[in-house]
Amino acid sequence: MYQGKFYRLLHPRPTVVVVTRCPNGGLNLMPASWNTPVSEDPPTVAVAVDRGSYTHECLQHHRYATLNVPPIDAADLVYRLGSVSGREVDKVAQFGVRLAPSQKVDVPRMADALAAYEVEVYKEVEVGEVTLYIFRVLDTWVASGVADQWGFDFKKVNIPLHGAGRAFYKVDPRPVYAKKTT
Ligand SMILES: Cc1cc2nc3c(=O)[nH]c(=O)nc-3n(C[C@H](O)[C@H](O)[C@H](O)COP(=O)(O)O)c2cc1C
């Protein structure tokens, strides 16, 4: 029997920063590594959000958000955004986060992200202490020159994969190709 927390064997995981619009009219940011694409048609992405978080309260208030893929050099920022609640501090002001307008939703994206999804709450599934928010993707933005049809060019950019605590990993840019099937 594995003695650690069971989910650690499914890390490291790509981390997104969820930007939400909150009841006080402000914006909030929360990193989330428990995220996954769900379906292609409709295009959906799910994020497990703790019900005690301010982000949860903000998503109950305003049903649109952006899911931002930060660069690896934002690992400090990502960790800090996940170490304090928007109930206590204005994270945009406190951490000097640069924001840029979205196309389809009234919630900005992170200006320095590598990519961002503009999303709307599609379904909610209550599981234990979290709400699994299944978001419908309304639009996708990618920084210029960092990705093609196969995804990011990891020779040019990298993303923070969350291990545990303060530990993040990078993607090794050298792919391991499986043998072709006959
Ligand atoms: C790298 C990282 C990944 C995290 N992933 C999740 C996650 O997937 N779901 C979640 O509910 N909390 C996650 N957290 C914790 C929240 O980000 C943290 O509780 C945050 O302070 C909540 O902020 P809020 O109250 O402003 O919404 C993560 C934290 C870090 C540092």
The ligand as a Gaussian input file, in Angstrom:
#p B3LYP/6-31G(d) Opt

LIG

0 1
 C        0.247000      24.500000      -7.922000
 C       -1.043000      24.477000      -7.165000
 C       -2.107000      23.750000      -7.656000
 C       -3.344000      23.734000      -6.981000
 N       -4.376000      23.019000      -7.505000
 C       -5.606000      23.114000      -6.945000
 C       -6.740000      22.494000      -7.561000
 O       -6.646000      21.854000      -8.597000
 N       -7.946000      22.659000      -6.953000
 C       -8.108000      23.394000      -5.806000
 O       -9.246000      23.516000      -5.297000
 N       -7.039000      23.991000      -5.195000
 C       -5.819000      23.886000      -5.752000
 N       -4.746000      24.505000      -5.175000
 C       -4.955000      25.284000      -3.955000
 C       -5.586000      26.652000      -4.246000
 O       -4.923000      27.289000      -5.306000
 C       -5.516000      27.494000      -2.958000
 O       -6.336000      26.923000      -1.975000
 C       -5.872000      28.962000      -3.194000
 O       -5.367000      29.720000      -2.122000
 C       -7.358000      29.220000      -3.327000
 O       -7.507000      30.581000      -3.585000
 P       -8.889000      31.356000      -3.502000
 O       -9.461000      31.137000      -2.117000
 O       -8.510000      32.780000      -3.767000
 O       -9.790000      30.786000      -4.557000
 C       -3.493000      24.473000      -5.792000
 C       -2.402000      25.214000      -5.291000
 C       -1.189000      25.200000      -5.957000
 C       -0.033000      25.989000      -5.411000

